[in-house]
């Protein structure tokens, strides 16, 4: 589909439902996935009543027009079948006409409520995409339309969800699937369904300190054993027993390198680093040390909690604070190794590393 035609269709769909406009920098492939979601949850917009198209934002819609649109969206064939069935039952059992009228009113209310939820889902999705537009990789990779089985699973859950649940998770999940098709599998959708609210809130709070697939234990020192076990039991954290360390990178120099997304921290090999694995330190005291090693003479590491594949998928729909987490950790590490100059490097476009600045005692030197 040509980009100008696609953009026009999406503009019509967005304006028709009072949705947030997509940023202009979003590429055609992502826009196409958006359109497939709008088509699924808002029905055939071209055939909807003019009153619906002219109503503007959802908050200003008249109830009568909303009812008509909802019935249309749910399918006139289905509505006619229900009318016919109720009419036959009424005729056979000499039920009063008021019964038929009541049944149709209930059907209309259900149809309206169903469509209102779907419009809310699209509103939350578009707003999320507006706040966090897909990056170049997300904009150029993946299918042009969303998978039908994913849309089926999502539709069923939205039908049963409260408005708060749609705002809190399902709108974000649809936005996440639009960014990276195939992220939210049937297994992950079940995990989201079964996730306890307390565990979900804990996970969201902890992910503020995520850097790539790990969370430095030093940044979440208040995470206790029961909380950790709940995250592991939910399938969001890799079982760690508090002992997993990041792997160092051989920089071919007199430093240990630790990669964090697009950054790297270089710690001189002559730095004095204590072992957090020797007695009397226990596993939950180990996280009070920003860098440690298993034994003397061995390479150091950073105690981390690692996210599972499902945990990473859920983390992708949360606000990305990885850069803030990186600099918080870097500052604390520099304070801990107060007499040591630590290098901050950034990955260049050609994947080479460029020195950004050096740190000492918690402060940048340039």
JOSUL-V267669 format. One record per pair of residues at least 6 apart in sequence whose ideal C-beta (glycine too) atoms are under 8 Angstrom apart, sorted by sequence separation. I is the first residue (numbers start at 1). J is the second residue. If there is no record, write none. Layout:
I_J + I_J
This chain:
13_19 + 14_20 + 39_45 + 55_61 + 89_95 + 90_96 + 177_183 + 209_215 + 217_223 + 231_237 + 232_238 + 238_244 + 251_257 + 258_264 + 267_273 + 286_292 + 293_299 + 334_340 + 347_353 + 348_354 + 358_364 + 359_365 + 14_21 + 38_45 + 55_62 + 90_97 + 176_183 + 177_184 + 209_216 + 232_239 + 249_256 + 250_257 + 257_264 + 258_265 + 293_300 + 294_301 + 346_353 + 347_354 + 357_364 + 358_365 + 14_22 + 45_53 + 71_79 + 158_166 + 176_184 + 195_203 + 207_215 + 232_240 + 248_256 + 249_257 + 257_265 + 281_289 + 292_300 + 293_301 + 307_315 + 334_342 + 345_353 + 346_354 + 357_365 + 358_366 + 22_31 + 52_61 + 90_99 + 161_170 + 206_215 + 228_237 + 248_257 + 249_258 + 257_266 + 258_267 + 276_285 + 277_286 + 291_300 + 292_301 + 333_342 + 345_354 + 357_366 + 11_21 + 55_65 + 90_100 + 209_219 + 248_258 + 249_259 + 256_266 + 257_267 + 276_286 + 291_301 + 292_302 + 345_355 + 346_356 + 51_62 + 55_66 + 173_184 + 209_220 + 255_266 + 256_267 + 291_302 + 292_303 + 344_355 + 345_356 + 10_22 + 22_34 + 158_170 + 228_240 + 246_258 + 255_267 + 256_268 + 290_302 + 330_342 + 343_355 + 344_356 + 51_64 + 52_65 + 86_99 + 87_100 + 157_170 + 253_266 + 255_268 + 256_269 + 276_289 + 344_357 + 51_65 + 52_66 + 86_100 + 206_220 + 228_242 + 254_268 + 255_269 + 289_303 + 330_344 + 344_358 + 249_264 + 251_266 + 254_269 + 274_289 + 277_292 + 343_358 + 344_359 + 49_65 + 52_68 + 154_170 + 173_189 + 254_270 + 276_292 + 277_293 + 287_303 + 342_358 + 343_359 + 51_68 + 52_69 + 86_103 + 206_223 + 275_292 + 276_293 + 277_294 + 278_295 + 286_303 + 341_358 + 342_359 + 51_69 + 86_104 + 273_291 + 274_292 + 275_293 + 277_295 + 341_359 + 342_360 + 49_68 + 154_173 + 173_192 + 273_292 + 274_293 + 275_294 + 341_360 + 49_69 + 154_174 + 273_293 + 275_295 + 340_360 + 344_364 + 7_28 + 10_31 + 17_38 + 48_69 + 82_103 + 83_104 + 275_296 + 339_360 + 6_28 + 13_35 + 82_104 + 338_360 + 339_361 + 49_72 + 154_177 + 169_192 + 338_361 + 7_31 + 10_34 + 14_38 + 48_72 + 267_291 + 338_362 + 341_365 + 3_28 + 6_31 + 10_35 + 13_38 + 17_42 + 47_72 + 48_73 + 82_107 + 202_227 + 206_231 + 217_242 + 334_359 + 6_32 + 9_35 + 13_39 + 16_42 + 334_360 + 335_361 + 150_177 + 273_300 + 276_303 + 334_361 + 335_362 + 10_38 + 79_107 + 202_230 + 203_231 + 331_359 + 334_362 + 6_35 + 13_42 + 16_45 + 43_72 + 202_231 + 330_359 + 334_363 + 43_73 + 332_362 + 1_32 + 42_73 + 146_177 + 169_200 + 199_230 + 203_234 + 331_362 + 13_45 + 16_48 + 79_111 + 146_178 + 157_189 + 198_230 + 199_231 + 214_246 + 12_45 + 153_186 + 203_236 + 267_300 + 12_46 + 147_181 + 150_184 + 196_230 + 243_277 + 146_181 + 147_182 + 154_189 + 199_234 + 16_52 + 153_189 + 157_193 + 16_53 + 18_55 + 71_108 + 74_111 + 118_155 + 121_158 + 149_186 + 199_236 + 15_53 + 18_56 + 70_108 + 73_111 + 142_180 + 143_181 + 196_234 + 18_57 + 141_180 + 142_181 + 143_182 + 195_234 + 290_329 + 18_58 + 71_111 + 74_114 + 118_158 + 142_182 + 243_283 + 17_58 + 18_59 + 67_108 + 70_111 + 74_115 + 117_158 + 138_179 + 242_283 + 18_60 + 70_112 + 73_115 + 117_159 + 124_166 + 138_180 + 241_283 + 242_284 + 290_332 + 291_333 + 120_163 + 124_167 + 128_171 + 132_175 + 191_234 + 243_286 + 256_299 + 290_333 + 67_111 + 70_114 + 117_161 + 127_171 + 128_172 + 134_178 + 191_235 + 242_286 + 256_300 + 258_302 + 67_112 + 70_115 + 73_118 + 114_159 + 121_166 + 134_179 + 242_287 + 291_336 + 66_112 + 69_115 + 70_116 + 117_163 + 120_166 + 124_170 + 125_171 + 129_175 + 290_336 + 291_337 + 120_167 + 124_171 + 125_172 + 128_175 + 212_259 + 245_292 + 289_336 + 123_171 + 124_172 + 212_260 + 63_112 + 66_115 + 117_166 + 121_170 + 122_171 + 125_174 + 129_178 + 211_260 + 212_261 + 245_294 + 66_116 + 121_171 + 124_174 + 125_175 + 129_179 + 211_261 + 120_171 + 124_175 + 248_299 + 122_174 + 248_300 + 121_174 + 125_178 + 248_301 + 247_301 + 246_301 + 245_301 + 246_302 + 245_302 + 58_116 + 245_303 + 246_304 + 225_284 + 244_303 + 245_304 + 224_284 + 243_303 + 244_304 + 58_119 + 242_303 + 244_305 + 261_322 + 58_120 + 244_306 + 260_322 + 263_326 + 223_287 + 273_337 + 58_123 + 240_305 + 261_326 + 265_330 + 272_337 + 221_287 + 240_306 + 260_326 + 267_333 + 271_337 + 220_287 + 221_288 + 238_305 + 237_305 + 238_306 + 265_333 + 272_340 + 217_286 + 218_287 + 237_306 + 238_307 + 260_329 + 271_340 + 217_287 + 218_288 + 237_307 + 238_308 + 267_337 + 218_289 + 236_307 + 237_308 + 218_290 + 236_308 + 268_340 + 235_308 + 267_340 + 268_341 + 216_290 + 231_305 + 236_310 + 237_311 + 268_342 + 235_310 + 236_311 + 267_342 + 42_118 + 235_311 + 266_342 + 41_118 + 42_119 + 228_305 + 265_342 + 266_343 + 41_119 + 236_314 + 265_343 + 266_344 + 265_344 + 266_345 + 41_121 + 42_122 + 231_311 + 264_344 + 265_345 + 41_122 + 263_344 + 264_345 + 223_305 + 263_345 + 264_346 + 263_346 + 264_347 + 38_122 + 218_302 + 262_346 + 263_347 + 37_122 + 218_303 + 220_305 + 262_347 + 216_302 + 217_303 + 216_303 + 217_304 + 37_125 + 216_304 + 217_305 + 255_343 + 257_345 + 215_304 + 264_353 + 214_304 + 215_305 + 34_125 + 214_305 + 215_306 + 34_126 + 214_306 + 215_307 + 213_306 + 214_307 + 263_356 + 213_307 + 34_129 + 210_307 + 30_129 + 206_305 + 213_312 + 18_119 + 17_119 + 19_122 + 20_123 + 26_129 + 19_123 + 22_126 + 30_134 + 17_122 + 18_123 + 21_126 + 210_315 + 17_123 + 20_126 + 23_129 + 40_146 + 219_325 + 19_126 + 20_127 + 22_129 + 23_130 + 26_133 + 27_134 + 22_130 + 25_133 + 26_134 + 30_138 + 36_144 + 203_311 + 207_315 + 20_129 + 21_130 + 30_139 + 33_142 + 36_145 + 37_146 + 216_325 + 219_328 + 20_130 + 23_133 + 29_139 + 33_143 + 36_146 + 212_322 + 215_325 + 219_329 + 29_140 + 33_144 + 40_151 + 203_314 + 207_318 + 210_321 + 211_322 + 218_329 + 14_126 + 27_139 + 29_141 + 32_144 + 33_145 + 209_321 + 210_322 + 26_139 + 27_140 + 29_142 + 32_145 + 33_146 + 208_321 + 216_329 + 219_332 + 37_151 + 41_155 + 204_318 + 207_321 + 211_325 + 218_332 + 29_144 + 36_151 + 40_155 + 210_325 + 211_326 + 218_333 + 208_324 + 209_325 + 41_158 + 208_325 + 211_329 + 191_310 + 209_328 + 188_310 + 192_314 + 187_310 + 191_314 + 188_313 + 188_314 + 184_313 + 183_313 + 183_316 + 180_316 + 37_174 + 176_313 + 179_316 + 176_316 + 37_178 + 176_317 + 175_317 + 33_177 + 34_178 + 173_317 + 33_178 + 172_317 + 172_318 + 30_178 + 33_181 + 169_317 + 30_179 + 132_319 + 132_320 + 128_317
